[in-house]
Amino acid sequence: MAKIIHSMVRVVDLDKSLKFYKEALALDIAERLDFEGFSLVYLRNEENDMELELTWNEGTEESYTHGSGYGHLAVAVDDLEAEHEKLVGFGYEPAEIKEFFRDGQLLAKFFFVQDPDGYKIEFLQRHGRYQ
């Protein structure tokens, strides 16, 4: 059986991305590996055993393209409204909170925000399958 251990995104401004992921998701640096011309930074917090890998390539100044395949990362939170307010306070401009129903039952309550490189992150209220 395979275990998912990390997902990787490429970032243009590593410091800006580290600040975003610390403020928005409370992710800390688990390990940073600097090489000639690039860095790999693994982020996590105590609630996760899966990591987010930020890859920074020296000399990259233009935004990366996301193509048509990338969708989003998703995180579950205890208080969706408080997380939304926190992100607004940091100036990150999250989208409005929405509710998604199926057969008359609440399936999900959520909002999206984008990181400094335009990667979408979905914040979901802990509920049902989103724990």
GIFEN-V119852 format. One record per backbone hydrogen bond with DSSP energy under -0.5 kcal/mol. NH is the residue of the N-H (numbers start at 1). CO is the residue of the C=O. If there is no record, write none. Layout:
<<NH	CO> <NH	CO>>
This chain:
<<7	51> <9	53> <11	55> <14	12> <17	13> <18	14> <19	15> <20	16> <21	17> <22	18> <23	19> <24	20> <25	21> <26	22> <27	21> <28	44> <30	28> <30	42> <31	42> <33	40> <34	32> <35	38> <37	35> <38	35> <39	56> <40	33> <41	54> <42	31> <43	41> <43	52> <44	28> <48	45> <51	5> <52	43> <53	7> <53	51> <54	41> <54	52> <55	9> <55	53> <56	39> <56	54> <57	11> <58	37> <58	56> <60	57> <61	59> <70	66> <73	120> <75	122> <77	124> <83	79> <84	80> <85	81> <86	82> <87	83> <88	84> <89	85> <90	86> <91	87> <91	88> <92	87> <95	112> <98	110> <100	108> <102	105> <105	102> <107	100> <108	100> <110	98> <111	123> <113	121> <115	119> <118	115> <121	113> <122	73> <123	111> <123	121> <124	75> <124	122> <125	109> <126	77> <127	130> <130	127> <131	129>>
